[in-house]
Structure formats: structure tokens, C-alpha cells
Amino acid sequence: MSLPLPHSTVSSPLPARGQARVFEGNVRVAVLGSAGQVLGEQSLAATVGAPQWGSFGGEVAFRPPEREEEGAVRFFSLSPRDGSIQEAITIPVRLRPR
């Protein structure tokens, strides 16, 4: 993942970019609050699906916290078989308040 950078301070909408090798090129991006709650989630399309690597980019709107807090951005794919999360990468960030 090339954006966001680890430990950077982010605001909504969050720019998200990178490369992925996921089923049908469907990359899920979730912004998580300090307690792990989902503040926003978006599906982004990679240029190509697995087994090749594809580039993806877009923005993820999320509900900003009341005060600046630690959070995370999780990039993942969903299993075509049962919808469970697979191939997750989590990047720590600071969430800027409203």
C-alpha cells in the first residue's frame, strides 16, 4: 500500500492507493477508530484481478472522531466462498477530528 503512510494523520475523505492481487480486483478499505469500530468502508477496483497484481486508488469517506485519536486503515479482500475477510493488511494512522 502506498497511501496512507504508516502513522500519518489522515482526514476524511482518505486517499487510498496501492497494488493488490485479489479476487476480481475488488479491494475493500476500512477506516477503523481507536476501539476497532468501522468509521467508513469502501470498495475500490484494481486494474486487474488475481492471479496478477493490479493498481488501485480512490477515496474512502469516514465519520471523523470528536478528538484526534489513534486508528487504522485495513485493506482486505472478501472470500468469494463465504464472505470472510482474507489477505488483510492494517496500517496504523492518526485520525483528524471534525
PyMOL commands that set and color helices and strands:
alter all, ss='L'
color gray80, all
select helices_A, chain A and resi 23-25
alter helices_A, ss='H'
color red, helices_A
select strands_A, chain A and resi 9-10+14-20+26-32+38-45+54-60+69-78+85-95
alter strands_A, ss='S'
color yellow, strands_A
deselect
rebuild
show_as cartoon
